[in-house]
Amino acid sequence: MIRMIVLLLIPLTLLFGAQVEQKIWPAGLTFPAYLKEQNASGLLQTISAQDMEYVTEIQAGEIYYELCDHGQLLQTLIPLGKEMQIEIVNRGERGYRFDIVPIRFHQIKKEVSFAVKKGYAAQIKHLTGSTYLGFILEQLFQKRVNFRTLQPQDRFALIYTQKGRLGKPSGHPKIISALLKTHGKEYFVYIDTKGDVHFDTHKAVTFTRIEKRPFTYTTVRKAPSARFRMPVDHPRITSHFSYRRWHPILHKYRPHFGVDFGARRGTPLRAVNDGRVIYAGWMRGYGKVVRINHGGGFVSLYAHQSKILVKTGQHVKRGQVIGRAGSTGRSTGPHLHFGLYFKGRPIDPLRYIAHKGTGKFRTIVEKHTIMKKYSITHQKRIEIPEAKHARNRLKSLIKQLTTETWKWPRYKRNLIYINEITEKKTARTEDRRG
């Protein structure tokens, strides 16, 4: 691979009569041995251990350049791969300097248009000197055009770039855009700087935005009127739930947060639903009491019992006997005071109890709508300015044909041109067109 020679800082007095010579690195030659041949062995002491690792990467058969004046080495450039090179510079009395610098290339941009003949690939090679361009064009258009059906009146227009050095191409050319007119249709392709291929002057851009939109969901619950069974079999209600009731003992108006069921002493009292006993014991005017937590915020209370049959913390089943009716506490006679609480507040039990005893659950489905945040993905088409410009240029090119082939010019090497760019003495080794 031919490499580009870079700017070198060399005293002017050393350049008169100097010549650039292209050489091939011989097999078996080491970098220290090369420096010894040039009487520059002292340079090894200035090279860092890390850079010495790169020195071992010099490949046999690699083309390198020497700038010499009457046998004295002024400059050497030795390639390391495709992008970097070793630079050795003679600084006169200050001795030699070692560095690793980028390789510089020059680049051309060419435009070609032609009418298709038999063997379009040969036409492209004749006009550009590259067989690679024909192969890439067919790859780009293969899903849209059958190249076997191309006709003589069809036309191609092509814009591409090519790196070069010393009048020779370096690496493969890169297509910028191409236009094929065949069977009355135009097929366009554009390749951007990232290597993305576009078949139009516009591209789709996707972006995400946070938006609030209505979100509807449903909940399913049991109807409260069918959630619980009666606390006694064959119920007989003697007093209803009330916020203002005449108290039979106190002879005053007081709230009655429950329902009284008339029952003989010893009548079984049943849990109105599954739950956990959270209290079983004496409670002031209620006498012997059992409280059960049924979940969902509901707690039931069974007061004035003559005998408690469950313990605190015990789990009970729907319909299980938890005690016996009695008249303990403030009571005028044997009965059950049944209370029902929802989230700590007393509610009318008869609104939540199945009046026929066991009862059946009724399912209630409710819909709820809230505003919820979403990440919404949008897509829009935007114009590619470079692609539009390239397409317009190709359309003008396709109307005219390239009649002359372009060839890489030949250069004469071994000529040095000196330029005083700044106050420092700066020399540049260049190629000169022959």
Secondary structure, DSSP 4 states (H G I P E B T S, - for coil): ------EE---GGGTTT-EEEEEEPPTT--HHHHHHHTT-GGGGGGS-HHHHHHHTTPPTT-EEEEEEETTEEEEEEEEETTTEEEEEEE-GGG-EEEEEEE---EEEEEEEEEE--S-HHHHHHHHHS-SHHHHHHHHHHTTT--GGG--TT-EEEEEEEEEEETTEE-S--EEEEEEEEETTEEEEEEE-TT--EESSSEEEEEEEEEEEEEEEEEEEEE-GGGSB--SSSS--EEE--EEEEE-TTT-SEEEE-SEEEE--TT-EEE-SSSEEEEEEEE-GGG-EEEEEEEETTEEEEEEEEEEE---TT-EE-TT-EEEEEB--SS-SSSEEEEEEEETTEEE-GGGTB-TTSS----EEEEEEEEEEEEEEEEEEEEE-HHHHHHHHHHHHHTTS---S---PPPEE-S-EEE---SSS--EEE--EE-
